[in-house]
Amino acid sequence: MIQVRGVTKRYGRVTAVEDLSFDVPDGRVTGFLGPNGSGKSTTMRIIVGLDRPDAGSALVDGRPYRDLPWPLREVGALLDARGFHPGRSARRHLQALARAGGLPASRVEEVLDLVGLGAVADRRAGTFSLGMGQRLGIAAALLGDPPTLLFDEPVNGLDPEGIRWVRTLLRRLAAEGRCVLVSSHLLAEMALTADHLVVVGRGRLVAETSMAAFLEQYAPARVRVASPEVDRLARAVLGAGGRVEPAGEGRIVVSGLHAAAIGELAHAEGVVLHELSPDQAGLEEAFLQTTAQAAEYRGGAA
Ligand SMILES: Nc1ncnc2c1ncn2[C@@H]1O[C@H](COP(=O)(O)OP(=O)(O)OP(=O)(O)O)[C@@H](O)[C@H]1O
């Protein structure tokens, strides 16, 4: 478990993090969500002892990172996808880390296989694509088989297959009982991965809640619907108090009702649905506005 308590960090006149407190429980994927520049990376660097807070503390299983006797066996972190020597092979990079951390060389081969880099392990890491670099960073984080893991924007620059792979890996690590903290500035991506959420805006806490509760609150106002019997469904939506805009052949956009309610109406009417999708762009926008406003409001109140 990670406990962040009253952390403040300033860089000159910039306050990157201000009086931030939250918990990251074991056995779940906790999403660390906030717009660019909201202090996520700074907080993660403080948790792993790469930066010192001006106030407050960050504890991993009750201890500051610098007091952990075997840091690599206790905390793994992907903070910088390019944090390797470009002239070194992936295997040599991991071997050096393993030696420094007192880990057996056999573990290097295990993590290379785990992240799917076995076949390219002897290539210079400088020739890797962004996605391969991310996999190497994840291999380094997993080297000590640690119970606590931090990933800073792990899906940045990955293709859809790579994104799915990271998502599955994070969920598996949490299912094994580990404490998993993963940052992102995209709510839609987090919604598919995290069970628990810590939301920050301008370095301050905006929300600490379950993903389900957060999505309920920010449920998008608009839902795209496609059906071969869209007129019949539109009448039912209007009858239930929703609003309907036409959106082309066999398509409408509904506002005023959640996707679940529209799905239930369709079922009750015996209408087939070809699409029922919350407007993700609207979701991101609503979320970004709210984080900005909440942070300003809290700043004003404090
Ligand atoms: N080493 C540093 N020196 C000066 N300012 C910094 C430093 N590190 C971070 N900052 C500033 O602190 C604020 C928070 O940055 P941080 O990188 O923690 O945010 P973030 O939420 O991780 O954003 P991103 O998603 O863009 O990485 C920003 O205004 C940033 O410019």
The ligand as an ORCA input file, in Angstrom:
! r2SCAN-3c Opt
* xyz 0 1
  N      12.195     19.378    -12.570
  C      11.300     20.363    -12.718
  N      11.664     21.654    -12.758
  C      10.762     22.649    -12.896
  N       9.445     22.440    -13.014
  C       8.997     21.184    -12.986
  C       9.888     20.078    -12.847
  N       9.144     18.934    -12.853
  C       7.855     19.324    -13.010
  N       7.760     20.668    -13.081
  C       6.495     21.443    -13.215
  O       5.596     20.963    -12.252
  C       4.268     20.863    -12.773
  C       3.762     19.435    -12.665
  O       4.483     18.607    -13.567
  P       4.319     17.025    -13.656
  O       5.253     16.549    -14.702
  O       4.439     16.438    -12.308
  O       2.814     16.883    -14.136
  P       2.104     15.646    -14.838
  O       0.709     15.624    -14.306
  O       2.911     14.427    -14.659
  O       2.059     16.100    -16.343
  P       2.368     15.259    -17.669
  O       1.166     14.406    -17.901
  O       2.532     16.359    -18.678
  O       3.642     14.509    -17.404
  C       4.363     21.393    -14.186
  O       4.019     22.754    -14.164
  C       5.813     21.210    -14.541
  O       6.211     22.134    -15.506
*
